[in-house]
């Protein structure tokens, strides 16, 4: 059995810095580039998915129900509190025009739900709450591991405007809490998938939903 290689903290810092440049400069598709970095990093370290947080789930059904309830509650907090405050402070609204194609179209909804549970939920969680969280923790400690990947995740959604960046950054913090609370990255994957599913189904049924006040 191969032993996992241990690298000094500055190697992890360099990896986080490269990922940050990829996100800030919006190089290619940032999530896919970061996943590529994650793959190379894991090969060099001789580590597997468990090292990024994909640990075994104890009582997965119960966890899924709890995460769904928490995600629905968080969505209400975002709409009822966070979004109104951010909109009033910035004088802007969240740009969700990219999702207009889903309204009333079941075929598009099905396609986007497939993408949201694969590229978004699994892919982005592996990239941000898995790989970047792990590497940032090695060089910046727990606080840095929570904050830096969350900010980068928000900046990866600049197409939604300043309000969208703030909201997705806060979403990232909530997903990080799920990862830490349940001690598995699968909790964040479920939270991400449920959050996007709620948003897409709502958009499909009634169109864009703004701040509640």
N, CA and C atoms as a LAMMPS dump frame, in Angstrom:
ITEM: TIMESTEP
0
ITEM: NUMBER OF ATOMS
639
ITEM: BOX BOUNDS ff ff ff
-5.0000000000000000e+02 5.0000000000000000e+02
-5.0000000000000000e+02 5.0000000000000000e+02
-5.0000000000000000e+02 5.0000000000000000e+02
ITEM: ATOMS id mol type element x y z
1 1 1 N 0.843 -1.198 0
2 1 2 C 0 0 0
3 1 3 C 0.882 1.255 0
4 2 1 N 0.618 2.172 -0.928
5 2 2 C 1.446 3.358 -1.022
6 2 3 C 1.156 4.335 0.113
7 3 1 N 2.224 4.928 0.62
8 3 2 C 2.076 5.932 1.664
9 3 3 C 1.817 7.296 1.039
10 4 1 N 0.938 8.067 1.675
11 4 2 C 0.64 9.406 1.179
12 4 3 C 1.849 10.312 1.372
13 5 1 N 2.205 11.04 0.321
14 5 2 C 3.318 11.971 0.421
15 5 3 C 2.883 13.231 1.147
16 6 1 N 3.763 13.78 1.966
17 6 2 C 3.492 15.014 2.696
18 6 3 C 4.364 16.119 2.115
19 7 1 N 3.754 17.206 1.707
20 7 2 C 4.478 18.343 1.14
21 7 3 C 4.477 19.503 2.136
22 8 1 N 5.469 20.391 2.087
23 8 2 C 5.492 21.564 2.973
24 8 3 C 4.338 22.509 2.674
25 9 1 N 4.031 23.356 3.639
26 9 2 C 2.861 24.226 3.552
27 9 3 C 2.903 25.15 2.344
28 10 1 N 4.115 25.564 1.925
29 10 2 C 4.179 26.528 0.825
30 10 3 C 3.787 25.908 -0.514
31 11 1 N 3.832 24.606 -0.632
32 11 2 C 3.337 23.958 -1.842
33 11 3 C 1.82 24.118 -1.915
34 12 1 N 1.155 23.877 -0.788
35 12 2 C -0.295 24.087 -0.731
36 12 3 C -0.641 25.541 -0.998
37 13 1 N 0.168 26.462 -0.454
38 13 2 C -0.077 27.893 -0.679
39 13 3 C 0.037 28.234 -2.161
40 14 1 N 1.007 27.642 -2.842
41 14 2 C 1.17 27.885 -4.277
42 14 3 C -0.037 27.354 -5.05
43 15 1 N -0.557 26.201 -4.641
44 15 2 C -1.725 25.625 -5.318
45 15 3 C -2.942 26.526 -5.142
46 16 1 N -3.138 27.041 -3.934
47 16 2 C -4.265 27.945 -3.685
48 16 3 C -4.103 29.217 -4.498
49 17 1 N -2.878 29.723 -4.58
50 17 2 C -2.622 30.95 -5.345
51 17 3 C -2.921 30.745 -6.829
52 18 1 N -2.511 29.624 -7.382
53 18 2 C -2.795 29.33 -8.798
54 18 3 C -4.302 29.248 -9.031
55 19 1 N -5.008 28.578 -8.133
56 19 2 C -6.463 28.473 -8.262
57 19 3 C -7.118 29.849 -8.186
58 20 1 N -6.601 30.706 -7.308
59 20 2 C -7.154 32.054 -7.174
60 20 3 C -6.971 32.841 -8.47
61 21 1 N -5.82 32.721 -9.097
62 21 2 C -5.57 33.399 -10.371
63 21 3 C -6.528 32.885 -11.441
64 22 1 N -6.747 31.579 -11.464
65 22 2 C -7.661 30.984 -12.437
66 22 3 C -9.065 31.563 -12.283
67 23 1 N -9.515 31.71 -11.037
68 23 2 C -10.86 32.237 -10.794
69 23 3 C -10.939 33.717 -11.119
70 24 1 N -9.992 34.5 -10.611
71 24 2 C -10.037 35.954 -10.788
72 24 3 C -9.94 36.332 -12.262
73 25 1 N -9.089 35.633 -13.006
74 25 2 C -8.929 35.927 -14.433
75 25 3 C -9.935 35.183 -15.29
76 26 1 N -10.759 34.337 -14.66
77 26 2 C -11.794 33.579 -15.361
78 26 3 C -11.198 32.799 -16.531
79 27 1 N -10.146 32.035 -16.245
80 27 2 C -9.444 31.292 -17.277
81 27 3 C -10.212 30.028 -17.651
82 28 1 N -10.533 29.914 -18.946
83 28 2 C -11.283 28.76 -19.45
84 28 3 C -12.547 28.575 -18.614
85 29 1 N -12.764 27.378 -18.077
86 29 2 C -13.859 27.142 -17.124
87 29 3 C -13.189 26.895 -15.777
88 30 1 N -13.191 27.898 -14.87
89 30 2 C -12.414 27.8 -13.63
90 30 3 C -12.614 26.507 -12.845
91 31 1 N -13.85 26.048 -12.716
92 31 2 C -14.096 24.832 -11.94
93 31 3 C -13.38 23.637 -12.557
94 32 1 N -13.419 23.516 -13.875
95 32 2 C -12.765 22.392 -14.536
96 32 3 C -11.247 22.487 -14.412
97 33 1 N -10.713 23.71 -14.489
98 33 2 C -9.269 23.888 -14.314
99 33 3 C -8.852 23.494 -12.899
100 34 1 N -9.641 23.918 -11.904
101 34 2 C -9.318 23.584 -10.515
102 34 3 C -9.429 22.083 -10.286
103 35 1 N -10.41 21.445 -10.909
104 35 2 C -10.507 19.99 -10.801
105 35 3 C -9.277 19.314 -11.397
106 36 1 N -8.762 19.873 -12.483
107 36 2 C -7.533 19.351 -13.055
108 36 3 C -6.365 19.498 -12.087
109 37 1 N -6.279 20.663 -11.439
110 37 2 C -5.242 20.877 -10.421
111 37 3 C -5.403 19.887 -9.277
112 38 1 N -6.655 19.655 -8.888
113 38 2 C -6.927 18.709 -7.798
114 38 3 C -6.452 17.312 -8.16
115 39 1 N -6.689 16.905 -9.41
116 39 2 C -6.251 15.589 -9.846
117 39 3 C -4.743 15.461 -9.819
118 40 1 N -4.046 16.468 -10.329
119 40 2 C -2.582 16.447 -10.324
120 40 3 C -2.041 16.454 -8.899
121 41 1 N -2.66 17.27 -8.039
122 41 2 C -2.231 17.356 -6.643
123 41 3 C -2.405 16.019 -5.934
124 42 1 N -3.54 15.366 -6.178
125 42 2 C -3.805 14.077 -5.532
126 42 3 C -2.828 13.013 -6.019
127 43 1 N -2.501 13.039 -7.313
128 43 2 C -1.521 12.088 -7.844
129 43 3 C -0.152 12.308 -7.219
130 44 1 N 0.251 13.567 -7.112
131 44 2 C 1.558 13.866 -6.536
132 44 3 C 1.627 13.454 -5.074
133 45 1 N 0.5 13.605 -4.365
134 45 2 C 0.462 13.266 -2.943
135 45 3 C 0.114 11.79 -2.7
136 46 1 N -0.222 11.085 -3.768
137 46 2 C -0.639 9.684 -3.666
138 46 3 C -1.828 9.531 -2.708
139 47 1 N -2.786 10.465 -2.851
140 47 2 C -3.961 10.436 -1.981
141 47 3 C -5.211 10.246 -2.823
142 48 1 N -6.277 9.788 -2.19
143 48 2 C -7.521 9.527 -2.878
144 48 3 C -8.613 10.513 -2.5
145 49 1 N -9.848 10.263 -2.925
146 49 2 C -10.974 11.157 -2.64
147 49 3 C -11.199 11.412 -1.147
148 50 1 N -10.904 10.428 -0.303
149 50 2 C -11.122 10.604 1.138
150 50 3 C -10.304 11.76 1.687
151 51 1 N -9.128 12.002 1.101
152 51 2 C -8.271 13.096 1.577
153 51 3 C -8.884 14.459 1.296
154 52 1 N -9.826 14.523 0.359
155 52 2 C -10.514 15.775 0.042
156 52 3 C -11.849 15.905 0.771
157 53 1 N -12.204 14.902 1.553
158 53 2 C -13.432 14.996 2.33
159 53 3 C -14.507 14 1.974
160 54 1 N -14.279 13.191 0.937
161 54 2 C -15.286 12.206 0.542
162 54 3 C -15.183 10.971 1.437
163 55 1 N -15.534 11.167 2.694
164 55 2 C -15.501 10.08 3.662
165 55 3 C -16.858 9.382 3.709
166 56 1 N -16.862 8.209 4.3
167 56 2 C -18.078 7.4 4.352
168 56 3 C -19.163 8.101 5.178
169 57 1 N -20.395 8.07 4.655
170 57 2 C -21.525 8.696 5.353
171 57 3 C -22.165 7.707 6.321
172 58 1 N -22.32 8.133 7.571
173 58 2 C -23.067 7.336 8.539
174 58 3 C -24.534 7.776 8.472
175 59 1 N -25.432 6.845 8.247
176 59 2 C -26.87 7.13 8.13
177 59 3 C -27.135 8.183 7.049
178 60 1 N -26.807 7.874 5.795
179 60 2 C -26.945 8.852 4.713
180 60 3 C -28.375 9.341 4.493
181 61 1 N -29.368 8.458 4.676
182 61 2 C -30.753 8.886 4.488
183 61 3 C -31.143 9.986 5.465
184 62 1 N -30.796 9.786 6.719
185 62 2 C -31.118 10.795 7.729
186 62 3 C -30.389 12.1 7.44
187 63 1 N -29.123 11.999 7.043
188 63 2 C -28.367 13.202 6.724
189 63 3 C -28.98 13.941 5.547
190 64 1 N -29.422 13.212 4.528
191 64 2 C -30.014 13.843 3.35
192 64 3 C -31.274 14.625 3.72
193 65 1 N -32.112 14.055 4.566
194 65 2 C -33.337 14.745 4.997
195 65 3 C -32.991 16.003 5.78
196 66 1 N -32.019 15.898 6.679
197 66 2 C -31.608 17.053 7.472
198 66 3 C -31.021 18.149 6.588
199 67 1 N -30.172 17.743 5.635
200 67 2 C -29.555 18.733 4.75
201 67 3 C -30.612 19.407 3.879
202 68 1 N -31.604 18.655 3.412
203 68 2 C -32.68 19.244 2.622
204 68 3 C -33.434 20.294 3.437
205 69 1 N -33.756 19.964 4.689
206 69 2 C -34.466 20.916 5.548
207 69 3 C -33.621 22.165 5.808
208 70 1 N -32.346 21.976 6.075
209 70 2 C -31.448 23.105 6.309
210 70 3 C -31.311 23.967 5.056
211 71 1 N -31.227 23.322 3.904
212 71 2 C -31.085 24.054 2.649
213 71 3 C -32.325 24.882 2.346
214 72 1 N -33.502 24.301 2.556
215 72 2 C -34.742 25.045 2.334
216 72 3 C -34.834 26.24 3.284
217 73 1 N -34.445 26.032 4.53
218 73 2 C -34.453 27.13 5.487
219 73 3 C -33.478 28.225 5.099
220 74 1 N -32.299 27.823 4.634
221 74 2 C -31.299 28.801 4.205
222 74 3 C -31.788 29.598 3.006
223 75 1 N -32.497 28.953 2.083
224 75 2 C -33.034 29.658 0.922
225 75 3 C -34.011 30.751 1.35
226 76 1 N -34.812 30.468 2.361
227 76 2 C -35.748 31.479 2.88
228 76 3 C -35.007 32.63 3.55
229 77 1 N -33.94 32.322 4.264
230 77 2 C -33.13 33.375 4.895
231 77 3 C -32.508 34.271 3.829
232 78 1 N -32.015 33.654 2.765
233 78 2 C -31.419 34.44 1.683
234 78 3 C -32.444 35.381 1.054
235 79 1 N -33.642 34.855 0.764
236 79 2 C -34.673 35.665 0.119
237 79 3 C -35.291 36.697 1.062
238 80 1 N -35.468 36.3 2.317
239 80 2 C -36.186 37.158 3.254
240 80 3 C -35.325 38.137 4.013
241 81 1 N -34.021 37.912 4.056
242 81 2 C -33.16 38.781 4.849
243 81 3 C -31.939 39.252 4.069
244 82 1 N -31.133 38.31 3.609
245 82 2 C -29.849 38.676 3.021
246 82 3 C -30.022 39.445 1.711
247 83 1 N -30.806 38.906 0.795
248 83 2 C -30.97 39.557 -0.5
249 83 3 C -31.531 40.97 -0.393
250 84 1 N -32.599 41.193 0.39
251 84 2 C -33.101 42.566 0.508
252 84 3 C -32.053 43.543 1.034
253 85 1 N -31.283 43.111 2.027
254 85 2 C -30.26 43.994 2.604
255 85 3 C -29.174 44.299 1.584
256 86 1 N -28.691 43.275 0.904
257 86 2 C -27.623 43.474 -0.082
258 86 3 C -28.109 44.345 -1.236
259 87 1 N -29.35 44.134 -1.686
260 87 2 C -29.879 44.941 -2.78
261 87 3 C -29.989 46.407 -2.394
262 88 1 N -30.384 46.685 -1.175
263 88 2 C -30.51 48.071 -0.734
264 88 3 C -29.158 48.732 -0.514
265 89 1 N -28.195 47.954 -0.096
266 89 2 C -26.862 48.503 0.112
267 89 3 C -26.139 48.775 -1.205
268 90 1 N -26.383 47.942 -2.209
269 90 2 C -25.668 48.071 -3.481
270 90 3 C -26.471 48.805 -4.548
271 91 1 N -27.795 48.87 -4.378
272 91 2 C -28.635 49.464 -5.406
273 91 3 C -28.736 48.607 -6.652
274 92 1 N -28.404 47.328 -6.53
275 92 2 C -28.437 46.413 -7.666
276 92 3 C -29.303 45.208 -7.326
277 93 1 N -29.565 44.389 -8.325
278 93 2 C -30.304 43.139 -8.125
279 93 3 C -29.49 41.986 -8.704
280 94 1 N -29.813 40.776 -8.285
281 94 2 C -29.107 39.607 -8.792
282 94 3 C -29.489 39.351 -10.244
283 95 1 N -28.507 39.133 -11.077
284 95 2 C -28.748 38.856 -12.497
285 95 3 C -28.883 37.351 -12.693
286 96 1 N -30.103 36.895 -12.923
287 96 2 C -30.346 35.465 -13.148
288 96 3 C -30.856 35.225 -14.561
289 97 1 N -30.509 36.132 -15.46
290 97 2 C -31.001 36.031 -16.843
291 97 3 C -30.523 34.768 -17.545
292 98 1 N -29.397 34.222 -17.109
293 98 2 C -28.898 32.995 -17.735
294 98 3 C -29.854 31.82 -17.549
295 99 1 N -30.73 31.918 -16.542
296 99 2 C -31.641 30.817 -16.257
297 99 3 C -33.022 31.02 -16.874
298 100 1 N -33.189 32.084 -17.65
299 100 2 C -34.503 32.38 -18.225
300 100 3 C -35.004 31.248 -19.117
301 101 1 N -34.086 30.499 -19.72
302 101 2 C -34.489 29.437 -20.645
303 101 3 C -35.228 28.293 -19.956
304 102 1 N -35.116 28.205 -18.619
305 102 2 C -35.73 27.08 -17.92
306 102 3 C -37.214 27.314 -17.647
307 103 1 N -37.65 28.572 -17.682
308 103 2 C -39.028 28.897 -17.313
309 103 3 C -40.025 28.209 -18.235
310 104 1 N -40.818 27.306 -17.656
311 104 2 C -41.874 26.629 -18.391
312 104 3 C -41.405 25.575 -19.381
313 105 1 N -40.121 25.228 -19.385
314 105 2 C -39.598 24.255 -20.349
315 105 3 C -39.083 23.024 -19.603
316 106 1 N -39.854 21.927 -19.554
317 106 2 C -39.447 20.743 -18.791
318 106 3 C -38.181 20.079 -19.323
319 107 1 N -37.937 20.133 -20.655
320 107 2 C -36.738 19.519 -21.218
321 107 3 C -35.485 20.238 -20.719
322 108 1 N -35.523 21.566 -20.734
323 108 2 C -34.385 22.356 -20.231
324 108 3 C -34.211 22.138 -18.737
325 109 1 N -35.316 22.084 -18.013
326 109 2 C -35.242 21.836 -16.578
327 109 3 C -34.541 20.512 -16.295
328 110 1 N -34.941 19.455 -17.02
329 110 2 C -34.311 18.157 -16.811
330 110 3 C -32.82 18.177 -17.101
331 111 1 N -32.438 18.857 -18.188
332 111 2 C -31.026 18.951 -18.534
333 111 3 C -30.221 19.705 -17.492
334 112 1 N -30.792 20.806 -16.995
335 112 2 C -30.086 21.61 -15.992
336 112 3 C -30.01 20.88 -14.649
337 113 1 N -31.034 20.111 -14.322
338 113 2 C -30.973 19.334 -13.078
339 113 3 C -29.88 18.274 -13.154
340 114 1 N -29.713 17.671 -14.329
341 114 2 C -28.631 16.707 -14.511
342 114 3 C -27.276 17.383 -14.32
343 115 1 N -27.118 18.562 -14.919
344 115 2 C -25.859 19.297 -14.778
345 115 3 C -25.634 19.767 -13.346
346 116 1 N -26.716 20.147 -12.669
347 116 2 C -26.55 20.693 -11.323
348 116 3 C -26.112 19.642 -10.325
349 117 1 N -26.5 18.366 -10.559
350 117 2 C -26.097 17.311 -9.626
351 117 3 C -24.765 16.676 -10.006
352 118 1 N -24.233 17.049 -11.152
353 118 2 C -22.941 16.492 -11.576
354 118 3 C -21.865 17.581 -11.551
355 119 1 N -21.858 18.422 -12.58
356 119 2 C -20.821 19.452 -12.671
357 119 3 C -20.893 20.441 -11.511
358 120 1 N -22.099 20.861 -11.143
359 120 2 C -22.223 21.859 -10.074
360 120 3 C -22.04 21.239 -8.693
361 121 1 N -22.904 20.298 -8.338
362 121 2 C -22.86 19.758 -6.972
363 121 3 C -21.586 18.965 -6.708
364 122 1 N -21.316 17.966 -7.522
365 122 2 C -20.121 17.141 -7.303
366 122 3 C -18.862 17.882 -7.733
367 123 1 N -18.894 18.479 -8.936
368 123 2 C -17.702 19.14 -9.465
369 123 3 C -17.261 20.337 -8.642
370 124 1 N -18.167 21.27 -8.391
371 124 2 C -17.792 22.475 -7.648
372 124 3 C -17.47 22.169 -6.195
373 125 1 N -18.174 21.227 -5.602
374 125 2 C -17.848 20.896 -4.213
375 125 3 C -16.48 20.223 -4.11
376 126 1 N -16.157 19.368 -5.072
377 126 2 C -14.825 18.765 -5.087
378 126 3 C -13.763 19.84 -5.23
379 127 1 N -14.026 20.822 -6.107
380 127 2 C -13.045 21.877 -6.375
381 127 3 C -12.88 22.825 -5.197
382 128 1 N -13.996 23.314 -4.637
383 128 2 C -13.921 24.39 -3.648
384 128 3 C -13.938 23.891 -2.204
385 129 1 N -14.934 23.111 -1.828
386 129 2 C -15.008 22.619 -0.445
387 129 3 C -14.175 21.365 -0.231
388 130 1 N -13.691 20.76 -1.312
389 130 2 C -12.823 19.605 -1.198
390 130 3 C -11.373 19.995 -1.342
391 131 1 N -10.94 20.204 -2.583
392 131 2 C -9.538 20.493 -2.874
393 131 3 C -9.049 21.809 -2.261
394 132 1 N -9.706 22.932 -2.595
395 132 2 C -9.219 24.225 -2.11
396 132 3 C -9.326 24.339 -0.594
397 133 1 N -10.399 23.817 -0.021
398 133 2 C -10.536 23.832 1.439
399 133 3 C -9.367 23.081 2.079
400 134 1 N -9.059 21.907 1.554
401 134 2 C -7.992 21.083 2.125
402 134 3 C -6.638 21.761 2.006
403 135 1 N -6.332 22.29 0.825
404 135 2 C -5.039 22.94 0.633
405 135 3 C -4.943 24.244 1.43
406 136 1 N -6.034 25.02 1.471
407 136 2 C -6.014 26.265 2.246
408 136 3 C -5.839 25.983 3.732
409 137 1 N -6.408 24.896 4.201
410 137 2 C -6.261 24.544 5.616
411 137 3 C -4.804 24.206 5.938
412 138 1 N -4.094 23.625 4.981
413 138 2 C -2.699 23.261 5.198
414 138 3 C -1.805 24.487 5.357
415 139 1 N -2.168 25.586 4.68
416 139 2 C -1.291 26.76 4.709
417 139 3 C -1.878 27.965 5.435
418 140 1 N -3.185 27.996 5.638
419 140 2 C -3.832 29.164 6.243
420 140 3 C -4.609 28.855 7.517
421 141 1 N -4.719 27.581 7.862
422 141 2 C -5.507 27.212 9.028
423 141 3 C -6.981 27.127 8.703
424 142 1 N -7.788 26.801 9.706
425 142 2 C -9.214 26.579 9.477
426 142 3 C -9.93 27.833 9.003
427 143 1 N -9.646 28.982 9.617
428 143 2 C -10.329 30.226 9.225
429 143 3 C -10.067 30.541 7.756
430 144 1 N -8.818 30.419 7.338
431 144 2 C -8.486 30.671 5.939
432 144 3 C -9.132 29.674 5.007
433 145 1 N -9.242 28.418 5.466
434 145 2 C -9.86 27.379 4.65
435 145 3 C -11.35 27.621 4.463
436 146 1 N -11.961 28.269 5.431
437 146 2 C -13.386 28.601 5.322
438 146 3 C -13.583 29.817 4.421
439 147 1 N -12.758 30.84 4.613
440 147 2 C -12.985 32.129 3.953
441 147 3 C -12.494 32.149 2.513
442 148 1 N -11.25 31.743 2.268
443 148 2 C -10.656 31.908 0.932
444 148 3 C -11.421 31.145 -0.151
445 149 1 N -11.681 29.837 -0.006
446 149 2 C -12.444 29.146 -1.058
447 149 3 C -13.855 29.71 -1.225
448 150 1 N -14.46 30.2 -0.137
449 150 2 C -15.806 30.763 -0.234
450 150 3 C -15.812 32.037 -1.055
451 151 1 N -14.82 32.895 -0.831
452 151 2 C -14.719 34.13 -1.611
453 151 3 C -14.452 33.81 -3.08
454 152 1 N -13.565 32.857 -3.331
455 152 2 C -13.276 32.47 -4.714
456 152 3 C -14.512 31.885 -5.385
457 153 1 N -15.299 31.123 -4.633
458 153 2 C -16.535 30.571 -5.173
459 153 3 C -17.491 31.696 -5.561
460 154 1 N -17.581 32.712 -4.727
461 154 2 C -18.422 33.858 -5.056
462 154 3 C -17.933 34.571 -6.307
463 155 1 N -16.612 34.774 -6.404
464 155 2 C -16.042 35.469 -7.56
465 155 3 C -16.196 34.658 -8.843
466 156 1 N -16.374 33.365 -8.708
467 156 2 C -16.593 32.526 -9.892
468 156 3 C -17.991 32.713 -10.471
469 157 1 N -18.828 33.508 -9.791
470 157 2 C -20.202 33.728 -10.255
471 157 3 C -20.451 35.209 -10.552
472 158 1 N -19.461 35.89 -11.097
473 158 2 C -19.595 37.32 -11.382
474 158 3 C -20.666 37.612 -12.428
475 159 1 N -21.05 36.605 -13.22
476 159 2 C -22.097 36.831 -14.222
477 159 3 C -23.436 37.176 -13.57
478 160 1 N -23.565 36.924 -12.268
479 160 2 C -24.795 37.24 -11.544
480 160 3 C -24.745 38.617 -10.887
481 161 1 N -23.709 39.393 -11.168
482 161 2 C -23.598 40.723 -10.61
483 161 3 C -23.116 40.705 -9.174
484 162 1 N -22.961 41.899 -8.598
485 162 2 C -22.413 42.011 -7.241
486 162 3 C -23.308 41.318 -6.217
487 163 1 N -24.626 41.402 -6.399
488 163 2 C -25.541 40.733 -5.466
489 163 3 C -25.35 39.221 -5.551
490 164 1 N -25.222 38.702 -6.761
491 164 2 C -25.007 37.27 -6.925
492 164 3 C -23.703 36.809 -6.308
493 165 1 N -22.652 37.619 -6.436
494 165 2 C -21.358 37.265 -5.838
495 165 3 C -21.477 37.175 -4.318
496 166 1 N -22.159 38.147 -3.717
497 166 2 C -22.336 38.13 -2.258
498 166 3 C -23.157 36.913 -1.833
499 167 1 N -24.257 36.666 -2.531
500 167 2 C -25.131 35.549 -2.16
501 167 3 C -24.43 34.206 -2.311
502 168 1 N -23.675 34.029 -3.399
503 168 2 C -22.996 32.745 -3.593
504 168 3 C -21.828 32.581 -2.627
505 169 1 N -21.208 33.68 -2.228
506 169 2 C -20.168 33.599 -1.201
507 169 3 C -20.768 33.119 0.118
508 170 1 N -21.924 33.658 0.47
509 170 2 C -22.599 33.223 1.693
510 170 3 C -23.089 31.781 1.564
511 171 1 N -23.546 31.412 0.367
512 171 2 C -23.909 30.008 0.124
513 171 3 C -22.7 29.107 0.379
514 172 1 N -21.537 29.551 -0.093
515 172 2 C -20.315 28.774 0.087
516 172 3 C -19.985 28.599 1.568
517 173 1 N -20.17 29.644 2.352
518 173 2 C -19.927 29.534 3.797
519 173 3 C -20.884 28.526 4.423
520 174 1 N -22.145 28.553 3.985
521 174 2 C -23.13 27.598 4.51
522 174 3 C -22.762 26.168 4.106
523 175 1 N -22.296 25.988 2.878
524 175 2 C -21.903 24.652 2.42
525 175 3 C -20.661 24.162 3.162
526 176 1 N -19.763 25.082 3.476
527 176 2 C -18.585 24.716 4.261
528 176 3 C -19.003 24.261 5.653
529 177 1 N -19.991 24.944 6.218
530 177 2 C -20.496 24.534 7.533
531 177 3 C -21.055 23.11 7.468
532 178 1 N -21.782 22.794 6.398
533 178 2 C -22.303 21.433 6.245
534 178 3 C -21.164 20.419 6.2
535 179 1 N -20.13 20.737 5.451
536 179 2 C -18.982 19.826 5.35
537 179 3 C -18.362 19.57 6.715
538 180 1 N -18.193 20.636 7.487
539 180 2 C -17.565 20.507 8.799
540 180 3 C -18.502 19.844 9.807
541 181 1 N -19.768 20.222 9.768
542 181 2 C -20.719 19.695 10.745
543 181 3 C -20.917 18.194 10.587
544 182 1 N -21.052 17.746 9.352
545 182 2 C -21.295 16.317 9.1
546 182 3 C -20.005 15.533 8.861
547 183 1 N -18.901 16.234 8.813
548 183 2 C -17.58 15.618 8.661
549 183 3 C -17.455 14.792 7.385
550 184 1 N -18.118 15.254 6.353
551 184 2 C -18.001 14.625 5.045
552 184 3 C -18.364 15.636 3.966
553 185 1 N -17.65 15.596 2.866
554 185 2 C -17.943 16.496 1.755
555 185 3 C -19.272 16.157 1.094
556 186 1 N -19.752 14.926 1.294
557 186 2 C -21.035 14.535 0.71
558 186 3 C -22.172 15.418 1.21
559 187 1 N -22.074 15.918 2.43
560 187 2 C -23.122 16.805 2.95
561 187 3 C -23.182 18.101 2.153
562 188 1 N -22.013 18.634 1.8
563 188 2 C -21.974 19.848 0.984
564 188 3 C -22.481 19.571 -0.427
565 189 1 N -22.167 18.401 -0.964
566 189 2 C -22.673 18.023 -2.288
567 189 3 C -24.197 17.994 -2.28
568 190 1 N -24.76 17.379 -1.249
569 190 2 C -26.22 17.336 -1.145
570 190 3 C -26.8 18.738 -0.988
571 191 1 N -26.187 19.55 -0.136
572 191 2 C -26.676 20.91 0.059
573 191 3 C -26.643 21.719 -1.222
574 192 1 N -25.564 21.59 -1.96
575 192 2 C -25.422 22.306 -3.233
576 192 3 C -26.488 21.835 -4.223
577 193 1 N -26.646 20.526 -4.334
578 193 2 C -27.638 19.988 -5.255
579 193 3 C -29.051 20.399 -4.893
580 194 1 N -29.387 20.311 -3.602
581 194 2 C -30.729 20.704 -3.163
582 194 3 C -30.967 22.193 -3.398
583 195 1 N -29.981 23.016 -3.104
584 195 2 C -30.12 24.463 -3.263
585 195 3 C -30.386 24.827 -4.725
586 196 1 N -29.6 24.245 -5.63
587 196 2 C -29.801 24.53 -7.047
588 196 3 C -31.123 23.967 -7.554
589 197 1 N -31.495 22.793 -7.051
590 197 2 C -32.758 22.181 -7.474
591 197 3 C -33.942 23.042 -7.065
592 198 1 N -33.926 23.541 -5.845
593 198 2 C -35.002 24.425 -5.374
594 198 3 C -35.09 25.655 -6.268
595 199 1 N -33.937 26.245 -6.586
596 199 2 C -33.926 27.435 -7.424
597 199 3 C -34.419 27.163 -8.834
598 200 1 N -33.985 26.056 -9.422
599 200 2 C -34.376 25.744 -10.8
600 200 3 C -35.86 25.396 -10.904
601 201 1 N -36.354 24.593 -9.97
602 201 2 C -37.771 24.216 -10.009
603 201 3 C -38.649 25.438 -9.791
604 202 1 N -38.237 26.31 -8.878
605 202 2 C -38.99 27.547 -8.649
606 202 3 C -39.01 28.405 -9.911
607 203 1 N -37.858 28.534 -10.551
608 203 2 C -37.768 29.321 -11.787
609 203 3 C -38.644 28.7 -12.875
610 204 1 N -38.642 27.384 -12.963
611 204 2 C -39.457 26.683 -13.945
612 204 3 C -40.948 26.961 -13.739
613 205 1 N -41.371 26.99 -12.473
614 205 2 C -42.796 27.13 -12.165
615 205 3 C -43.288 28.57 -12.224
616 206 1 N -42.514 29.505 -11.674
617 206 2 C -43.023 30.886 -11.53
618 206 3 C -42.082 31.949 -12.072
619 207 1 N -40.932 31.542 -12.629
620 207 2 C -39.986 32.531 -13.096
621 207 3 C -39.089 33.036 -11.977
622 208 1 N -38.311 34.093 -12.223
623 208 2 C -37.379 34.586 -11.212
624 208 3 C -38.102 35.098 -9.973
625 209 1 N -37.54 34.776 -8.796
626 209 2 C -38.084 35.244 -7.528
627 209 3 C -37.072 36.178 -6.889
628 210 1 N -37.479 37.388 -6.62
629 210 2 C -36.574 38.366 -6.033
630 210 3 C -36.696 38.407 -4.521
631 211 1 N -36.105 39.458 -3.961
632 211 2 C -36.171 39.646 -2.51
633 211 3 C -37.61 39.752 -2.041
634 212 1 N -37.869 39.26 -0.845
635 212 2 C -39.237 39.25 -0.328
636 212 3 C -39.711 40.609 0.157
637 213 1 N -38.812 41.573 0.284
638 213 2 C -39.228 42.928 0.647
639 213 3 C -38.219 43.948 0.133
